[in-house]
Amino acid sequence: MTNLTGVIRKLQKERQRVHGEMERLNAALAALGSLGSLEGSTRSFAPKARRPMSAAARKKIAAAQRARWAKWKKNKQTK
């Protein structure tokens, strides 16, 4: 029975510690919440849909990348 009493005391002590920590977290959230509330805002953090890229734009980007690779390979061979 003594062992059970000790476990109960430890659990109550842990509950008090966690309760104090929750109060500190709530105070921090309240302080940050005064800077700008996320609740009720219409701003969404979901990624925006990508706009389609034209075939011509893809060709230009691919050509530029091939030029960068060629330049890198050329510099690598001379060293």
Legacy VTK file of the C-alpha trace (Angstrom):
# vtk DataFile Version 3.0
C-alpha trace
ASCII
DATASET POLYDATA
POINTS 79 float
0.000 0.000 0.000
2.912 2.331 0.713
4.162 1.867 -2.822
0.779 2.843 -4.241
0.690 5.984 -2.085
4.115 6.981 -3.376
3.004 6.495 -6.992
-0.092 8.622 -6.384
2.016 11.410 -4.852
4.400 11.332 -7.810
1.506 11.496 -10.251
-0.040 14.436 -8.397
3.311 16.229 -8.360
3.713 15.620 -12.108
0.175 16.911 -12.711
1.028 20.125 -10.845
4.228 20.536 -12.860
2.414 20.030 -16.153
-0.357 22.404 -15.076
2.249 25.106 -14.346
3.894 24.504 -17.689
0.527 24.780 -19.451
-0.092 28.120 -17.732
3.282 29.405 -18.957
2.536 28.210 -22.484
-0.890 29.852 -22.415
0.694 33.117 -21.252
3.250 32.944 -24.073
0.521 32.248 -26.629
-1.532 35.133 -25.292
1.458 37.465 -25.611
2.161 36.313 -29.147
-1.525 36.335 -30.007
-1.655 40.058 -29.346
0.844 40.524 -32.176
-1.509 39.002 -34.709
-4.049 36.315 -34.255
-4.032 33.221 -36.431
-7.520 32.304 -35.287
-10.237 33.698 -37.470
-7.824 34.785 -40.140
-8.635 33.910 -43.701
-5.007 33.341 -44.589
-4.316 29.774 -45.541
-0.921 28.139 -45.210
-1.711 25.576 -47.880
0.647 25.642 -50.865
-0.610 27.569 -53.835
-1.338 25.769 -57.054
1.487 26.030 -59.552
0.882 27.851 -62.752
1.451 25.802 -65.869
4.665 26.473 -67.723
4.658 26.810 -71.472
6.681 24.466 -73.638
8.803 27.391 -74.832
9.663 28.339 -71.263
10.631 24.737 -70.461
12.899 24.669 -73.525
14.617 27.910 -72.474
15.175 26.649 -68.950
16.499 23.303 -70.210
18.886 25.039 -72.619
20.175 27.308 -69.852
20.732 24.311 -67.573
22.566 22.412 -70.295
24.799 25.468 -70.790
25.548 25.569 -67.049
26.406 21.862 -67.047
28.673 22.271 -70.075
30.466 25.202 -68.430
30.888 23.231 -65.195
32.222 20.162 -67.039
34.624 22.322 -69.057
35.993 23.944 -65.914
36.272 20.554 -64.223
38.386 19.114 -67.069
40.845 22.035 -67.098
41.662 21.725 -63.391
LINES 1 80
79 0 1 2 3 4 5 6 7 8 9 10 11 12 13 14 15 16 17 18 19 20 21 22 23 24 25 26 27 28 29 30 31 32 33 34 35 36 37 38 39 40 41 42 43 44 45 46 47 48 49 50 51 52 53 54 55 56 57 58 59 60 61 62 63 64 65 66 67 68 69 70 71 72 73 74 75 76 77 78
